Amino acid sequence: MNKKFFISALAATFALVGVAQQVTTGKKELNKEITLEKDFVPVVKNAAKKNTLPAVQKVTAPAKTTLSHSETPVDIEVPTTIPTMMPYGYRTAHNFSDKRGYLGFGAGTQANVAIEAGYRVIDKDSTTFSLWFNHNSTWAGKNSSPAFDSFEYLHPIKQKFNDNRLGFDFKNAFDAGTLTLNALGHFDSFNYYAVPDADPWDGGDPYLMLDWGGFDNGKKQSFVELQLGGDWDGSATIADKEFSYRASMNINHAGYSILPTAGDTKGAKDTHLNFGIGADYETEGGSTFTLDVTGDYVNFKSAKIDGYKVCKDNSYFLLTLSPRYSWENDVFSAEVGADVLLGKPQIYLAGGELDNASVHVAPVVNLDMSITEGASVFVEVGGETDINTLSVMREESRYSDPTGRVTNSWCPVIGEFGFKVGPFAGFSAKLYGGYAMIKGDLTHLVLMTDKALNSQFLGIPNAACNFLGYKSRGFMAGADLNYKYRSLLEASANFAYNIRKDGDSDWGTCYALAMDDPHWTAKFDLKVTPMRQLALNAGFELRKDRVALAYCTQTDEYGDLDLGDVKNLYAGASWRFDKVVTLWVKASNLLNKRWDDLYGMGAQRLNVMAGVGLVF
């Protein structure tokens, strides 16, 4: 699957109302799966370099976030994993069922709480207006990272965060088109529980720890995000020819409150405005011409320590032209085009290298051909730009560097090819391979001080905050298998393999399946519905041979840190009493294993959660 890249914009007339749309961005990903309900959801990346790198230089960045309310009329689905540590730990929008409102509450053994609520204040055929709220928090459970076992003066602290999102969605259908408006307010208050508490009498640096009620006068980190957006979809006729068009605008402002250092500090802030227009024209022969023109403006304000800026303030503008031509019949479908990026996208690589080109071009080719009934081959090739703003990096990890010094990414080629069959009697399969190359590819970087690279020692307290961009490329292979038997049973199995080899040039030659860089992954899911009211589900996730990139500041060396394997067994069940009330229970990490999501960030151990969902 490909990670979709959307940058859309509002027409000039719509800009007068001062609204903006939430947009989904990011580089396309091969076989990417994002499950919002997971405790830890790694973000699938492209290639990742693991050979020796030059000295590190990190800089400011830009990008966007996505959050929108769902209006899909389906029943409540209960996930099988626990919403806790990472920002993906809960649904940012709930399905309304066929009712106007919903209310959900859940609590777990790690003192974690999840609340969701929403209501359609206006619910007409042509007009809807919805308010919604999400809360996700945890207050107990110490950092279980194995990285601290060898050091008596490093005391893992309790995991704490309090994440809240409040928003509205408005939609109105006019004769000429449909107008959609939405807004988001997001507040997250947390401690850096990726960092152990250091005892000052044992040589630790307590002023670097931002714990609630702990050192540094009890300061805690806060992340605030405000977003406003809207879009217009309509159709028009010019010279007796009809075409559809779209326009939208989105503005996002985000920032961290403080830095994990002593003194009077302030975190970085940025504002991202994106806008554009697009149109589709379909000919009588079944072909379609598409053109999207999008723009991105980013204004970055540096973090400060005692009034002095950590780095320079920065602002820039990017324009992207995306022409497409597509054609299809009963056997064959094709799309060809290009993405042309105009402007300097602020791509910094390890060693201070800067991609300063003003024009970047990526080809787009998508082909799908049926070879027999129920079987087809496909090829998908594209490219993309990631604008890594603070809000985007927070979705990678809420503990991202609050100075905001992260590079953008440019992917000139990312491709997937393969074979699909089914469904045959409920069975379907997909076998695929992929290749990607990227500049400014982000990987998690562990900075170390006076220990050898293989000592598994967390050298400085902000180890989970650092990300490095560099050039990388690589291959992967995978398979997706799915089976459904009526409404009684659904089963799936997914496999992916990273074809690694050592690099011998300026480009790394390793395809990273995720930020924790596993060599291969496997995931199994099973859902059984023996009766209409009862649903049972279970699954197992395996992520093998994971590594983190480490840099020793004293020896100027790079190397790999072994993150071990993830073996996550999870299960859940729900009972729907009637059309209003559903009770559910779910458990994660049933094997009670220890692993790091990112180095120094221990995943929560065995956790059981239960709750109730209402629709009305």
C-alpha positions as CSV (number, residue, x, y, z in Angstrom):
1,M,0.0,0.0,0.0
2,N,1.1,3.5,-0.6
3,K,1.1,6.2,1.9
4,K,-1.0,8.9,0.2
5,F,0.2,12.4,-0.2
6,F,-2.5,15.1,-0.3
7,I,-1.9,18.8,-0.5
8,S,-5.1,20.6,-1.5
9,A,-6.2,24.2,-1.4
10,L,-9.1,26.7,-1.3
11,A,-10.0,29.0,-4.2
12,A,-9.3,32.7,-3.8
13,T,-12.9,33.4,-3.1
14,F,-13.0,30.8,-0.3
15,A,-9.8,32.2,1.2
16,L,-11.8,35.3,2.3
17,V,-13.6,33.3,5.0
18,G,-10.3,32.5,6.6
19,V,-10.6,28.8,6.9
20,A,-8.4,25.9,6.1
21,Q,-8.6,22.2,5.5
22,Q,-6.8,19.4,7.3
23,V,-4.6,17.5,4.9
24,T,-2.9,14.2,4.8
25,T,0.7,14.4,3.8
26,G,3.8,12.4,3.8
27,K,5.9,10.3,1.4
28,K,4.3,7.3,-0.2
29,E,5.0,4.1,1.5
30,L,5.3,0.5,0.3
31,N,2.8,-1.8,2.0
32,K,2.2,0.7,4.8
33,E,-0.4,-0.1,7.4
34,I,-1.4,2.3,10.1
35,T,-3.7,1.1,12.9
36,L,-4.8,3.9,15.1
37,E,-5.7,1.7,18.1
38,K,-2.2,0.2,18.6
39,D,0.0,0.8,21.6
40,F,3.0,1.3,19.3
41,V,2.4,1.9,15.6
42,P,5.7,2.2,13.8
43,V,5.7,4.5,10.8
44,V,6.8,2.6,7.6
45,K,9.8,4.4,6.1
46,N,11.7,3.8,2.9
47,A,15.4,3.0,2.8
48,A,17.6,3.4,5.9
49,K,21.4,3.8,5.9
50,K,23.4,1.6,8.3
51,N,27.0,2.1,7.1
52,T,29.4,4.7,8.5
53,L,28.0,8.2,8.3
54,P,29.7,11.6,8.5
55,A,29.3,14.1,11.3
56,V,25.7,15.0,12.1
57,Q,24.0,18.3,11.4
58,K,20.3,18.7,12.1
59,V,18.1,21.6,11.2
60,T,14.6,23.0,11.2
61,A,11.7,21.5,9.3
62,P,8.2,21.8,8.0
63,A,5.0,19.5,7.2
64,K,1.4,18.9,8.2
65,T,-1.0,16.8,10.3
66,T,-4.3,15.1,9.7
67,L,-7.4,14.8,11.8
68,S,-10.9,14.7,10.7
69,H,-14.2,13.4,12.0
70,S,-15.7,10.3,10.6
71,E,-19.2,10.3,9.2
72,T,-19.3,6.7,8.1
73,P,-22.5,5.0,9.3
74,V,-21.2,1.7,10.7
75,D,-21.4,0.1,14.1
76,I,-18.8,0.3,16.8
77,E,-15.6,-1.7,16.2
78,V,-13.5,-2.7,19.2
79,P,-9.8,-2.8,18.6
80,T,-7.6,-5.5,20.0
81,T,-4.7,-3.5,21.4
82,I,-4.3,-1.0,24.1
83,P,-4.3,2.8,23.6
84,T,-1.4,4.0,25.6
85,M,2.0,5.4,24.9
86,M,2.3,6.6,21.3
87,P,0.1,9.3,19.8
88,Y,-1.6,6.7,17.6
89,G,-3.0,5.2,20.8
90,Y,-6.6,5.9,20.1
91,R,-9.1,6.7,17.4
92,T,-9.1,10.4,16.5
93,A,-12.7,10.0,15.2
94,H,-15.5,7.6,16.0
95,N,-18.0,6.0,13.6
96,F,-21.4,7.4,14.3
97,S,-23.4,4.2,13.5
98,D,-26.9,5.2,12.3
99,K,-27.3,7.5,15.3
100,R,-26.4,11.2,15.9
101,G,-24.1,10.8,18.8
102,Y,-21.6,8.5,20.6
103,L,-19.9,8.2,23.9
104,G,-17.1,5.9,24.8
105,F,-15.1,5.3,28.0
106,G,-12.3,2.8,28.8
107,A,-9.7,2.3,31.5
108,G,-6.8,-0.1,32.0
109,T,-4.3,-1.6,34.4
110,Q,-1.6,0.9,33.6
111,A,-3.9,3.7,34.8
112,N,-4.6,4.5,31.2
113,V,-7.8,6.2,30.3
114,A,-9.5,6.7,26.9
115,I,-12.6,8.8,26.3
116,E,-14.3,9.7,23.1
117,A,-17.5,11.6,22.5
118,G,-19.3,13.2,19.5
119,Y,-22.6,14.6,18.4
120,R,-24.2,15.8,15.2
121,V,-25.8,19.1,16.2
122,I,-27.2,19.5,12.7
123,D,-28.1,16.3,10.9
124,K,-29.9,17.1,7.6
125,D,-29.6,15.6,4.1
126,S,-27.7,18.7,2.8
127,T,-26.2,20.0,6.0
128,T,-24.3,18.4,8.9
129,F,-22.4,20.0,11.8
130,S,-20.6,17.7,14.3
131,L,-18.7,18.3,17.5
132,W,-16.3,15.7,18.9
133,F,-13.7,15.2,21.7
134,N,-11.0,12.6,22.4
135,H,-9.0,12.1,25.5
136,N,-6.1,9.6,25.9
137,S,-3.9,9.4,29.0
138,T,-1.7,7.2,31.2
139,W,-0.5,7.9,34.7
140,A,1.4,4.8,35.9
141,G,3.7,2.1,34.6
142,K,7.4,2.6,34.6
143,N,9.6,2.7,31.6
144,S,10.4,-0.9,30.9
145,S,13.4,-0.3,28.6
146,P,16.1,-2.9,28.9
147,A,18.6,-0.2,28.1
148,F,18.8,0.9,31.8
149,D,19.4,-2.5,33.4
150,S,23.2,-2.2,33.8
151,F,23.1,1.3,35.5
152,E,22.0,1.5,39.1
153,Y,21.8,5.3,39.1
154,L,19.3,5.3,36.2
155,H,15.8,4.9,37.7
156,P,13.0,4.5,35.2
157,I,10.1,6.8,36.0
158,K,6.4,6.5,35.6
159,Q,4.9,7.1,32.2
160,K,2.6,10.1,32.1
161,F,0.8,12.0,29.4
162,N,-2.6,13.7,29.0
163,D,-3.6,14.1,25.4
164,N,-6.8,15.9,24.4
165,R,-8.4,16.9,21.0
166,L,-11.5,18.9,20.4
167,G,-12.9,19.6,17.0
168,F,-15.8,20.3,14.7
169,D,-16.8,19.4,11.2
170,F,-19.3,21.2,9.0
171,K,-20.6,20.1,5.6
172,N,-23.1,21.7,3.3
173,A,-24.2,20.7,-0.2
174,F,-25.0,23.5,-2.6
175,D,-26.3,23.2,-6.1
176,A,-22.8,24.1,-7.5
177,G,-20.8,21.9,-5.1
178,T,-20.1,20.9,-1.5
179,L,-18.4,23.0,1.2
180,T,-16.6,21.3,4.1
181,L,-15.1,23.1,7.1
182,N,-13.3,21.7,10.1
183,A,-11.2,22.8,13.1
184,L,-9.0,21.1,15.6
185,G,-7.6,22.1,19.0
186,H,-5.0,19.8,20.4
187,F,-3.3,19.8,23.8
188,D,-0.8,17.2,25.1
189,S,0.9,17.5,28.4
190,F,3.6,14.9,29.2
191,N,6.9,14.0,30.8
192,Y,9.8,12.6,28.9
193,Y,9.4,9.1,30.3
194,A,11.7,7.8,27.6
195,V,14.4,9.2,29.9
196,P,15.3,7.5,33.2
197,D,15.4,9.6,36.4
198,A,19.1,10.1,37.4
199,D,20.0,10.2,41.0
200,P,22.2,13.3,41.5
201,W,24.3,11.5,44.2
202,D,25.2,8.8,41.7
203,G,26.6,11.2,39.1
204,G,23.4,11.8,37.2
205,D,22.2,15.1,35.7
206,P,18.8,15.8,37.4
207,Y,18.3,19.2,35.7
208,L,17.9,17.4,32.4
209,M,14.8,15.5,33.6
210,L,11.4,17.0,33.1
211,D,9.3,14.9,35.4
212,W,6.0,15.9,36.9
213,G,6.7,16.9,40.5
214,G,10.3,15.8,40.1
215,F,13.5,17.7,39.4
216,D,13.6,21.1,37.6
217,N,10.8,22.5,39.8
218,G,8.2,20.1,38.4
219,K,8.2,21.4,34.9
220,K,6.4,19.3,32.3
221,Q,6.4,19.5,28.5
222,S,3.3,20.7,26.6
223,F,2.5,20.5,23.0
224,V,-0.3,22.7,21.5
225,E,-1.7,22.5,18.0
226,L,-4.4,24.6,16.4
227,Q,-5.8,23.8,12.9
228,L,-8.5,25.3,10.7
229,G,-9.4,24.1,7.3
230,G,-11.9,23.7,4.6
231,D,-12.4,22.6,1.0
232,W,-14.8,22.9,-1.9
233,D,-15.7,20.2,-4.4
234,G,-17.8,21.2,-7.5
235,S,-18.3,21.0,-11.2
236,A,-18.5,23.5,-14.0
237,T,-18.9,23.7,-17.8
238,I,-16.6,25.6,-20.1
239,A,-17.1,25.5,-23.9
240,D,-19.8,22.9,-23.5
241,K,-17.4,20.6,-21.7
242,E,-18.0,19.5,-18.1
243,F,-15.3,19.0,-15.5
244,S,-15.0,18.6,-11.7
245,Y,-12.8,20.8,-9.6
246,R,-11.7,21.2,-6.0
247,A,-10.1,23.9,-3.9
248,S,-9.0,23.9,-0.3
249,M,-6.9,25.7,2.3
250,N,-5.3,24.5,5.6
251,I,-3.5,26.4,8.3
252,N,-1.8,24.6,11.2
253,H,0.1,26.2,14.1
254,A,2.0,24.0,16.6
255,G,4.7,24.3,19.2
256,Y,6.4,22.8,22.3
257,S,6.4,24.8,25.5
258,I,9.9,24.2,26.8
259,L,13.2,22.4,26.1
260,P,14.6,19.5,28.2
261,T,17.4,21.7,29.6
262,A,18.0,24.0,32.6
263,G,17.3,27.7,32.7
264,D,14.5,29.7,31.1
265,T,13.7,27.8,27.9
266,K,11.0,27.9,25.2
267,G,10.3,25.3,22.6
268,A,10.1,25.8,18.9
269,K,6.9,26.8,17.1
270,D,5.9,26.8,13.5
271,T,3.0,27.7,11.2
272,H,2.2,25.8,8.0
273,L,-0.2,27.1,5.4
274,N,-1.1,24.9,2.4
275,F,-3.4,25.7,-0.4
276,G,-4.2,24.9,-4.0
277,I,-6.7,23.9,-6.7
278,G,-7.3,20.9,-8.9
279,A,-9.5,19.7,-11.7
280,D,-10.5,16.5,-13.5
281,Y,-11.7,16.3,-17.1
282,E,-13.1,13.0,-18.4
283,T,-13.3,12.4,-22.1
284,E,-15.9,10.3,-23.9
285,G,-13.3,7.6,-24.6
286,G,-12.9,6.8,-20.9
287,S,-9.7,8.7,-20.3
288,T,-9.2,11.4,-17.6
289,F,-7.0,14.4,-17.5
290,T,-6.1,15.7,-14.0
291,L,-4.1,18.7,-12.8
292,D,-3.4,19.7,-9.2
293,V,-1.5,22.9,-8.2
294,T,-0.6,23.1,-4.6
295,G,1.5,25.5,-2.4
296,D,3.1,25.3,1.0
297,Y,4.3,28.1,3.1
298,V,6.2,27.3,6.4
299,N,7.2,29.8,9.0
300,F,9.5,28.4,11.8
301,K,10.3,30.1,15.1
302,S,13.4,28.8,16.8
303,A,13.5,27.5,20.4
304,K,15.2,29.7,23.0
305,I,17.4,29.2,26.0
306,D,17.6,32.2,28.3
307,G,16.4,34.4,25.5
308,Y,18.9,33.2,22.9
309,K,17.8,31.3,19.8
310,V,19.0,27.7,19.4
311,C,19.0,28.1,15.6
312,K,17.8,30.6,13.0
313,D,14.2,31.4,12.3
314,N,13.2,30.2,8.9
315,S,10.5,30.5,6.3
316,Y,10.0,29.2,2.8
317,F,7.5,28.6,0.0
318,L,7.1,25.5,-2.2
319,L,4.9,25.0,-5.3
320,T,4.0,21.6,-6.6
321,L,2.5,20.9,-10.1
322,S,0.9,17.4,-10.5
323,P,-0.4,16.6,-14.0
324,R,-1.9,13.2,-14.7
325,Y,-3.4,11.2,-17.5
326,S,-5.4,8.0,-16.8
327,W,-7.2,5.5,-19.0
328,E,-8.9,2.2,-18.3
329,N,-11.1,-0.6,-19.8
330,D,-12.3,-4.0,-18.6
331,V,-8.8,-5.5,-18.6
332,F,-6.3,-2.7,-18.2
333,S,-5.9,0.6,-16.3
334,A,-3.0,3.0,-16.5
335,E,-2.0,6.4,-15.1
336,V,1.0,8.4,-16.1
337,G,2.2,11.8,-14.9
338,A,4.7,13.7,-12.8
339,D,5.1,15.7,-9.6
340,V,7.2,18.8,-10.2
341,L,8.3,20.6,-7.0
342,L,9.4,24.2,-7.4
343,G,11.3,25.9,-4.6
344,K,14.1,24.9,-2.1
345,P,12.6,22.2,0.2
346,Q,15.1,22.6,3.1
347,I,16.6,19.1,2.8
348,Y,19.7,18.7,5.1
349,L,21.7,15.5,5.2
350,A,24.2,14.0,7.7
351,G,27.5,16.0,7.5
352,G,25.7,19.2,6.7
353,E,25.1,18.5,3.0
354,L,22.2,20.6,1.7
355,D,20.0,19.7,-1.3
356,N,19.7,23.2,-2.6
357,A,18.1,22.5,-6.0
358,S,15.1,24.6,-7.0
359,V,13.4,22.0,-9.1
360,H,12.7,18.4,-8.2
361,V,10.8,16.1,-10.6
362,A,9.4,12.6,-9.8
363,P,7.7,10.4,-12.4
364,V,4.3,8.8,-11.7
365,V,3.3,5.5,-13.4
366,N,0.5,3.2,-12.2
367,L,-0.5,0.1,-14.2
368,D,-2.9,-2.7,-13.4
369,M,-3.6,-5.5,-15.9
370,S,-6.0,-8.5,-15.5
371,I,-4.3,-11.7,-16.7
372,T,-7.3,-13.9,-15.9
373,E,-10.5,-13.6,-14.0
374,G,-9.6,-12.8,-10.4
375,A,-5.9,-12.4,-11.0
376,S,-3.9,-9.3,-12.0
377,V,-0.4,-7.8,-12.0
378,F,0.4,-4.2,-11.0
379,V,3.1,-1.7,-11.0
380,E,3.1,1.6,-9.0
381,V,5.9,4.2,-9.3
382,G,5.8,7.7,-7.8
383,G,7.7,10.2,-5.7
384,E,6.9,12.7,-3.0
385,T,8.1,15.4,-0.6
386,D,7.7,15.3,3.2
387,I,7.4,18.6,4.9
388,N,8.3,17.7,8.5
389,T,6.7,20.3,10.7
390,L,6.4,20.0,14.5
391,S,2.9,18.5,14.2
392,V,4.1,15.8,11.7
393,M,7.1,14.9,13.8
394,R,5.0,14.6,16.9
395,E,3.0,11.9,15.1
396,E,6.2,10.0,14.6
397,S,6.9,10.4,18.3
398,R,5.5,12.9,20.8
399,Y,9.1,13.0,22.2
400,S,10.5,14.5,19.1
401,D,13.2,17.2,19.5
402,P,11.4,20.3,20.8
403,T,13.9,22.5,19.1
404,G,12.4,21.4,15.8
405,R,15.7,20.7,14.1
406,V,14.5,18.1,11.6
407,T,15.2,17.9,7.9
408,N,12.5,17.6,5.2
409,S,12.6,14.6,2.8
410,W,12.5,14.2,-1.0
411,C,11.7,10.9,-2.6
412,P,12.4,10.9,-6.3
413,V,11.4,7.2,-6.8
414,I,9.3,4.8,-4.7
415,G,7.9,1.8,-6.5
416,E,5.9,-1.4,-5.9
417,F,5.1,-4.2,-8.2
418,G,3.4,-7.5,-7.7
419,F,0.6,-10.0,-8.3
420,K,-2.9,-10.1,-6.8
421,V,-5.4,-12.9,-6.8
422,G,-9.0,-13.3,-5.5
423,P,-11.3,-13.1,-3.9
424,F,-11.9,-16.8,-4.5
425,A,-14.4,-18.3,-2.0
426,G,-13.5,-15.5,0.5
427,F,-9.7,-15.8,-0.1
428,S,-7.4,-13.1,-1.6
429,A,-3.7,-12.6,-1.7
430,K,-1.1,-10.1,-2.8
431,L,2.6,-10.8,-3.4
432,Y,4.8,-7.8,-4.0
433,G,8.2,-6.3,-4.1
434,G,9.4,-2.7,-3.7
435,Y,12.2,-0.3,-4.2
436,A,12.7,3.2,-2.8
437,M,15.4,5.9,-2.8
438,I,15.1,9.1,-0.7
439,K,17.1,12.2,0.3
440,G,16.6,13.3,3.9
441,D,15.2,10.0,5.0
442,L,14.5,10.2,8.8
443,T,15.8,7.6,11.2
444,H,15.9,7.6,15.0
445,L,19.4,8.5,16.2
446,V,20.8,7.7,19.6
447,L,23.5,10.0,20.8
448,M,26.1,8.5,23.1
449,T,28.9,9.9,25.2
450,D,31.7,7.9,26.8
451,K,30.5,4.3,26.2
452,A,31.2,1.9,23.4
453,L,28.6,1.6,20.7
454,N,27.6,-1.9,21.7
455,S,27.2,-1.1,25.4
456,Q,23.5,-0.4,25.1
457,F,24.0,2.7,27.2
458,L,21.6,5.7,26.8
459,G,24.2,8.4,26.7
460,I,22.0,11.6,27.1
461,P,18.5,12.1,28.3
462,N,16.9,13.2,25.0
463,A,17.9,10.0,23.2
464,A,14.3,9.4,22.0
465,C,14.1,12.9,20.6
466,N,16.7,12.8,17.9
467,F,16.2,12.1,14.2
468,L,18.7,12.2,11.4
469,G,18.2,12.6,7.6
470,Y,20.4,11.0,5.0
471,K,20.4,9.5,1.5
472,S,19.2,5.9,1.4
473,R,17.8,3.3,-1.0
474,G,16.9,-0.4,-0.8
475,F,14.6,-3.3,-1.7
476,M,11.9,-5.2,0.1
477,A,9.4,-8.0,-0.5
478,G,6.2,-9.0,1.2
479,A,2.8,-10.8,1.1
480,D,-0.7,-10.1,2.3
481,L,-3.2,-13.0,2.8
482,N,-6.8,-12.5,3.7
483,Y,-9.8,-14.9,4.2
484,K,-13.4,-14.2,5.1
485,Y,-16.1,-16.8,5.7
486,R,-19.5,-15.1,5.6
487,S,-20.0,-12.9,8.7
488,L,-18.5,-15.5,11.1
489,L,-14.8,-15.3,10.5
490,E,-12.1,-12.9,9.2
491,A,-8.4,-13.8,9.1
492,S,-5.3,-12.1,7.8
493,A,-1.6,-12.6,7.6
494,N,1.0,-10.1,6.5
495,F,4.8,-10.6,6.0
496,A,7.5,-8.2,4.9
497,Y,11.2,-8.7,4.4
498,N,14.0,-6.1,4.3
499,I,16.7,-7.1,1.7
500,R,19.7,-5.7,3.5
501,K,23.3,-5.4,2.3
502,D,26.2,-3.2,3.2
503,G,26.6,0.1,1.4
504,D,29.7,1.0,-0.5
505,S,28.8,4.6,-1.7
506,D,27.2,7.8,-0.4
507,W,23.8,6.1,-0.5
508,G,22.8,3.6,2.2
509,T,21.5,0.3,0.8
510,C,18.9,-0.8,3.3
511,Y,15.2,-0.7,3.0
512,A,13.7,0.2,6.4
513,L,10.3,-1.3,7.1
514,A,9.7,1.0,10.0
515,M,11.5,3.6,12.3
516,D,12.8,0.7,14.4
517,D,14.3,-0.9,11.3
518,P,13.3,-4.6,11.6
519,H,14.8,-7.1,9.3
520,W,11.4,-8.7,8.7
521,T,7.9,-8.5,10.2
522,A,4.9,-10.7,10.5
523,K,1.4,-10.0,11.7
524,F,-1.6,-12.3,12.2
525,D,-5.2,-11.2,13.0
526,L,-8.3,-13.3,13.6
527,K,-11.9,-12.1,14.3
528,V,-14.7,-14.5,15.1
529,T,-18.4,-13.5,15.4
530,P,-20.2,-16.6,16.7
531,M,-23.4,-14.6,17.2
532,R,-24.5,-11.1,16.3
533,Q,-23.9,-9.6,19.7
534,L,-20.5,-11.2,20.4
535,A,-17.2,-10.5,18.6
536,L,-13.9,-12.1,19.6
537,N,-10.5,-11.1,18.1
538,A,-6.9,-12.0,18.7
539,G,-3.6,-11.4,17.0
540,F,0.2,-11.7,17.1
541,E,2.8,-9.3,15.9
542,L,6.5,-10.2,15.4
543,R,9.2,-7.7,14.5
544,K,12.7,-9.4,14.3
545,D,16.2,-8.1,14.2
546,R,15.5,-4.5,15.0
547,V,18.3,-1.9,15.3
548,A,18.8,1.7,16.1
549,L,21.5,4.0,14.7
550,A,23.9,5.3,17.4
551,Y,26.5,8.0,17.2
552,C,29.3,8.4,19.8
553,T,30.2,12.0,20.4
554,Q,33.6,11.3,21.8
555,T,34.9,8.9,19.1
556,D,32.8,10.3,16.2
557,E,31.7,6.8,15.3
558,Y,28.4,5.4,14.1
559,G,27.1,1.9,14.8
560,D,24.0,-0.2,15.4
561,L,22.3,-0.8,18.7
562,D,20.3,-4.1,19.0
563,L,16.7,-3.4,19.9
564,G,15.7,-7.0,20.2
565,D,12.5,-8.5,18.9
566,V,8.9,-7.5,19.4
567,K,6.6,-10.4,20.3
568,N,3.1,-8.9,21.0
569,L,0.2,-11.2,21.6
570,Y,-3.1,-9.4,21.9
571,A,-6.8,-10.2,22.2
572,G,-10.2,-8.6,22.7
573,A,-13.9,-9.2,22.9
574,S,-17.1,-7.1,22.7
575,W,-20.7,-7.7,23.6
576,R,-23.4,-5.6,22.1
577,F,-26.5,-5.6,24.3
578,D,-28.7,-3.6,22.0
579,K,-28.4,-0.8,19.4
580,V,-27.2,1.6,22.1
581,V,-24.7,-0.2,24.5
582,T,-21.6,-2.2,23.8
583,L,-19.2,-3.6,26.5
584,W,-15.6,-4.4,25.5
585,V,-12.4,-5.7,26.9
586,K,-8.9,-6.0,25.4
587,A,-5.4,-6.9,26.4
588,S,-2.0,-6.2,24.9
589,N,1.4,-7.8,25.4
590,L,-0.1,-10.9,26.9
591,L,3.3,-12.6,26.9
592,N,4.5,-9.7,29.2
593,K,7.6,-9.2,27.1
594,R,10.0,-6.2,27.3
595,W,11.0,-4.2,24.2
596,D,11.8,-0.7,23.2
597,D,9.5,1.1,20.7
598,L,12.4,3.4,20.0
599,Y,15.7,3.0,21.9
600,G,15.2,4.1,25.5
601,M,11.4,4.1,25.2
602,G,10.2,0.9,26.8
603,A,6.8,-0.4,25.6
604,Q,4.2,-0.9,28.3
605,R,4.1,-4.5,29.6
606,L,1.0,-6.7,30.1
607,N,-2.0,-4.3,30.0
608,V,-5.7,-5.1,30.2
609,M,-8.4,-2.5,29.4
610,A,-12.2,-2.5,29.5
611,G,-14.9,0.0,28.7
612,V,-18.3,0.8,27.4
613,G,-19.5,2.4,24.1
614,L,-22.8,4.1,23.6
615,V,-24.5,5.4,20.4
616,F,-27.7,7.5,20.6
